[in-house]
């Protein structure tokens, strides 16, 4: 029962992080004359993912990140000294835990945010509009950043954070390194037979996986696998259908004792993949958070699906 409760909690968080990403067109960051430039010039007007034009008067010095992907991006850019606040879920890298938390993802503590005196709050997909309105009414500058659920969307978010924090060159470097890792994965898995992969998001009374329209499903394909749940959209999947599919391998989170739970769960324990030790763990934060570690997540996924491709000299 405890395992089930923990799995339900992670499913809810997973849905918050991934379920509401939009398709706003990135109109670019621009100085006040409206022309897109490579050099960061303040004051800077940024069109965020809600279509709001947010004026950044000067280079931010006190930033609160409402979202693990934003936090990880700030650290990847080497701008962590500007962070004065984070959420409870911003736990990477380890040293970020020393920064004050303002609470949860969807409803952070407004009073705590104001008390930290930020000159910029940066949120992501889960940031409620009413929270944005409350903060703006208290003269707190808020920027909401999210893009499409794909690598291009992640690159765009990293680029925008880099521009806002006057770290454009480093952002370009981070994106370039990610692109190189993705190319390496594609080159290694191209032409290989694709095993049927079932990605376990939740199991038990209800079963959740990555359907064909999800970014995780796309990542499985990019990593050289065939998504065993490509016959559904969304995240729910019936146990009966899973047993019928009997996929070649299962991949689950390394957290919440998921692997042990799956080994003993009705239906799952009878799958050939479980019986034949083809049940693998992954740090799902690499995939779920859609930040600068996403390319590393793709690499880890590909290593699970095609280990031989990465053992070759």
SULNORSUL-V771951 format. One record per backbone hydrogen bond with DSSP energy under -0.5 kcal/mol. NH is the residue of the N-H (numbers start at 1). CO is the residue of the C=O. Records with the same first field share a line. If there is no record, write none. Layout:
BEGIN
NH = CO + CO
END
This chain:
BEGIN
5 = 1
6 = 2
7 = 3
8 = 4
9 = 5
10 = 6
11 = 7
12 = 8
13 = 9
14 = 10
15 = 11
16 = 12
17 = 13
18 = 14
19 = 15
21 = 18
27 = 25
30 = 45
31 = 35
32 = 43
34 = 31
41 = 39
43 = 56
44 = 56
45 = 30
46 = 44 + 54
47 = 28
48 = 46 + 52
49 = 144
51 = 48
54 = 46 + 52
55 = 53
56 = 44 + 54
57 = 55
60 = 164
63 = 82
64 = 120
65 = 85
66 = 64 + 122
67 = 65
71 = 67
72 = 68
73 = 69
74 = 70
75 = 71
76 = 72
77 = 73
78 = 75
79 = 74
82 = 79
83 = 80
84 = 63
85 = 63
86 = 100
88 = 103
90 = 87
91 = 89
96 = 93
97 = 94
98 = 95
99 = 96
102 = 86
109 = 102
110 = 108
113 = 109
114 = 110
115 = 111
116 = 112 + 113
117 = 114
118 = 113
119 = 62
120 = 62
121 = 141
122 = 64
123 = 121 + 143
124 = 66
127 = 124
128 = 106
132 = 128
133 = 129
134 = 130
135 = 131
136 = 132
137 = 133
138 = 134 + 135
139 = 136
140 = 135
141 = 139
143 = 121
145 = 123 + 143
146 = 144
150 = 148
154 = 150
155 = 151
156 = 152
157 = 153
158 = 154
159 = 155
160 = 156
161 = 157
162 = 158
163 = 159
164 = 160
165 = 161
166 = 163
167 = 162
171 = 167
172 = 168
173 = 169
174 = 170
175 = 171
176 = 172
177 = 173
178 = 174
179 = 175
180 = 176
181 = 177
182 = 178
183 = 179
184 = 180
185 = 181
186 = 182
187 = 183
188 = 184
189 = 185
190 = 186
192 = 189
195 = 193
197 = 195 + 226
198 = 249
199 = 197
200 = 198 + 251
201 = 199 + 208
202 = 208
208 = 202
209 = 235
210 = 199
211 = 209 + 234
212 = 229 + 232
214 = 211
218 = 214
219 = 215
220 = 216
221 = 217
222 = 218
223 = 219
224 = 221
225 = 220
226 = 195
227 = 225
228 = 197
230 = 227
232 = 229
237 = 207
242 = 238
243 = 239
244 = 240
245 = 241
246 = 242
248 = 196
249 = 196
250 = 278
251 = 198
252 = 280
253 = 200
254 = 282
258 = 255
261 = 257
262 = 258
263 = 259
264 = 260 + 261
265 = 261 + 262
268 = 266
269 = 265
270 = 267
271 = 268
275 = 271
276 = 272
277 = 274
278 = 273
280 = 250 + 278
282 = 252
284 = 282
286 = 283
287 = 284
288 = 284
289 = 285
290 = 287
294 = 291
297 = 293
298 = 294
299 = 295
300 = 296
301 = 297
302 = 298
303 = 299
304 = 300
305 = 301
306 = 302
309 = 306
310 = 306 + 307
311 = 307 + 308
312 = 308
END
